[in-house]
Amino acid sequence: MDFKEIMFPLGAAFVLSLLAGPLLIPLLRALKFGQQIREEGPQAHLKKAGTPTMGGVIIMLALTLAALRFADLTPELVILLVATLGYGLVGFLDDYIKIAFKRSLGLTAKQKLAGQLIVSIIVCVLLYRMGHPTYLDIPGLNFSIPLGWFYYAFVILFMMGMSNAVNFTDGLDGLLAGTSAIAYGAFVVIAMKLHSPETAVFTAAMVGAVLGFLVYNAHPAKVFMGDTGSLGIGGGIVAAAILTRSELLLILIGGVFVMEVLSVIIQVISFKTTGRRVFKMSPIHHHFELVGWSEWRVVITFWAAGFVLAAIGLWISGVF
């Protein structure tokens, strides 16, 4: 599979996402599926209240149709779709509860984690049945760490942790759509290098789907992806990293996501132990907003950081 072939699923998903927008956005608005804004968030965001959410359905639909059209339904593709759509379903339930009960919080933390745990366990079962290796490759070194059965515990924790990191990144117009397109783009290259056609098609389709969605999600956003999109994107990228033996490399390629979740962890620990906040607000993209950066400046800066980290990750992986 070469780059010309990979453009078909990418282009198809982009067009599908682009066409779905004008159909689903008015429907979401008519159903009053509007975003509830946290009162403790940046005051500038209050004007976004009522913007249609659950737009992640557009991404999931475009991705699935393009992936099934251009890739064979192998165990690898099944794992990728289960991880993405399973996490997306948890996000969908969370979004629906927020909308139905007109509140900024949907599922409780325990309910959301339980749903993610169930999907992660299913992915582990599929990996076991497929005979997936249970060791971790060290990026840039010809060295691996055998984990045996502990590998599945790692997969569960990694999926849950990284998907929530991606979820935290979805806080500004276009922020997650852009950074996820960059990260998934890196995995297109890695999958092609490793001759993993299903993963290459899947990741390329995700790039197309989120870029098509970005047309409507760029500032000022006409629609938000909600947890339906952010958790689905997170589940999918972890599955792609697992299937390409790039689990640890994802921490670098998805460094923006890691930075976002670490800012939340640091803020909570600091406040609980010292009563002081390290950041004006977490996740860290809100901190930059509150120090005076425009929303677009924050988004473009984070996109640039994501691009640099993805390039470094590809260099370490030996692609360059």
N, C-alpha and C positions, 0 to 999 in steps of 0.2 A: 504494500500500500504506500503510495507516494502522496505528496502534498496536494496534487491536483485531485486525487480521489477523495481526500479528506475534506475538500471544500464542498462536496455535495451534501453531507449531513450538516455541516456548519451552515451552509446557505439555506438548506431546506428548513432547519430549525429557526433561523433568523426570519425567513419569510412567514412561516407559520405563526411565530410570536408577533410579528408585525401586523399580520392580518387579524389575529385574535384580539388585539388591543381594542380596536374600534367596536368590536362585537361585545366583549366582556366588560369593558370599563363602564359603558352606559348601563349595562345590566346590574353591575355591582352598585352603581349609584342609585338605580331605581329600587333595588332591594334595601337601600339605606345601609349598605355594608361600609360605613364610614369609620375612619380611624379615630380611636379615643386617645387623646394626648394626655400624658402624665402632667399633673399640675406642678410637680416638683422639677420638671424638665426646663430647658431654656425657654424663656417667655416668648421668644421669637417663633417657637414652634406651635404656639397656640392657634395661630392662623391656619395651620394645616389640619385642624380638626374637621372631620367630615370628608376628607379626601378618601376615595374608595381604597380599601385594602383587600387582602386575600388575592392580590394580583399574581401571587406565586403560582396560582392555577394556570396562568398563561404559560409560565416557564415549564412547569411539569408536563403540560399537554404537548407543547412544541417539542420538548426534549424526547418524550416517550415515542411520539409518532416518527420523528426523524431517526431515532436509534433503532427502532424496530424495522424501519424501512431499509436502512443501509447496513445493518449488522445482523449476523446470524444469531439465533436465540440459543447461545451457548451458556454453560454454567456461569461463565464470567459476566455475560450481559445480565443474566438473571440476578446475580449478586448486586451488580451496579444499580439495577432498577429497584430491587427490594430495599436496598439501603436508602436510595433517594426518595422513592415514593412512600416508603414506610415512615421515614422521618418527616416527609412532607405531610403525611396524614396526621401525625402528632401535632404538627404546626397548624394544620387545617382545623383540628378540634380546638386548639388554643385560640385561634383567630375567631372561630364561630362563637365560642363562649363570650369573648370580649364584646362582640357585636350584639349578640342576643341579649346580654345583660347590661349593655351600655357601660362597660367599665374598662379601665386600661390594663387590667390583669385578667387572664383567661384561666387556663388550667393552673392548679396549685403547683408549686415546685415539685412536690412528691409525685403528683400525677404525671407531670411532664417527663420527669426522670424515669418513672415506671414504664411509660410508653417507649422512650428511647432505649431502655434496657431490653424490652421485649424484642424490638427490631434488631438490636445488636446481637442478641442471642441467636435469632434466626439467621443472621448473616454468618455467625460462627458455625452454626450447624451446616450451612451451605458450603463454607470454606472447608470444613472437615470432610464432607462427602466428596468434594472435588479433589481432595488430597493436597490442599495448599500447604506449602512448607511452613514449619513452625519455628522459623528463626528470623532474626532481624539483621538486615544488611547495614553496615556502617557506611554512610555516604563518603565517597572519595577514597575509601580503603577497600582492599580485597580481603575483607574480614567480616564474619558474621557471628552473631550471638545466638546459640541454640536455646530456645525457651521451653520446648516441649509443650505440655498442656498449659503452662503459664502464658503462652502466646495468646490464647483465647481470652484470658482475663485482660491482657494488654489491649487486645482489639476492642473489647467492650468499653474499657476506660477511655481508650483513644477516640473511639467513635463518639462517645457521649461528650467528652471534653472538647474535642475539636469542633463538633457540630454546634455546641453552645458558644464557642469562640466566634464562629461565623455568624451566629445569631446576634451576638452583641455588636457586631460590625454594622448591622443594618439599622442605622440611626439617622442618616442624612440622605437627601435625595441623590440617588445614583452611586452612593458610596460602595455598597456591597455588590451591586451589579457590575461596576467597573473592576473592583479588586478581584471578584470571583472569576470574571472573564480572563483576567491576566493569569491567575493561578491555574485555572483549568487549561488555559493555553499552554502553559509549561508542561502539563501532564499529557497533552496531545503529542508534544515532541518526544517526551519520555516513552510513551506507549508505542510510538512509531519506531523509535530506536530499538525497543525490546521486541518488536514484531508481535505486538498484542493488538490485533485489528479491532476487536470488540471494544476494548478500552479506548482506543484511539477514536473510534466512531462516536462512542458515548461522550467522551470529553469534548470532542469537536462540536457535537450537537448541543451540549450545554453552553459552550461559548456562543454559538449562534442564538440560542434561546434567550440568554441573559442580555446579549447585545440588542436583540429585537425589543426586549422588555425595556432596556435603557432608554429607548426612544421616547417612551412614555413616563419613565421614572426619573429622567434628568431634571434638574432644578429649573423651574418649579414643577414638582412631580404632579402628574395627572392621576397616578395610581401608586400605591405601595405594595410591595410583594408580601408583607406580613410574615409570620412565622411559617406559613405554608411554603413560601419560597426560601427563606433563609435556612430553616432546618433541613429542607430537602437538598439545598445546595451543599450544606455542610456534610450531610450523610453521604452524598455522592462523591465528594472530593476525597473523603477518607477511604471509601471503598476503592476508588481509583488508585490511591496511594498504596493500599494493601495489595492489590492485584499486580502492581508494577514493582513490588518490593521496595517501595520508596517511603515507607512510613515515617522514618526520622527526617527524610528530606522535606516532607510536607511541613514540618515545623519551621523550616527556613523559607520555603516557597510561600507558605501561608503565614509569614511572619507578621503581617498586618493584623491578621485574626488573633494570633498569639498575643500581640501587644495589647489589643483591645481587652481580652479577657484578663491578662495580667494586671492591667490598670484597675479593673474592678476588684480583683483579689487584693491588690496592694491597698486600695482605698478602704476596703472593708476591714482588713487587718489593722491598718493604721488608726482608723477611727475607733475600733473596739478596744485597742490596747492603749492608745494615747489620747483619744478624744480629738485628734487633729486629722484633717484631710490633706492628703498629698496633692490631689488635683482639685480644681474648682468644682469639677463634676466628672464622674465616670459613667460610661466608657470614655476613653481619652479623647475621642473626637469632640465630645461636648466641652472638654476643657479648653481646647483650642478655640471653639466658638466663643466661650465666655471671656477669653483674653483679647477678643476683638477681631479674630479672623472671620472673613465672610464664609458662608457655607460652601461656596464654590472653591474658595482657596483651600479649605480643609480637604475637600473631596479630591481635588487635583493633586494635592501634596501626597495624600494617602495612595492615590493611584500610582504616582511616580515611585513611591517607596515600594509598593507591591511589584512594580515592573523591575526595579533594581534587584529586589530579593529573588524574584523568579529567575532573572538572568544569572545571578550568583548560583542559585540552585542548579540550573542547567549546566553551568560550568563545572561545578563539583561532580555532577553526575556523569561528566565526560562527553556531553553532547557537543560542546564547543572545543 
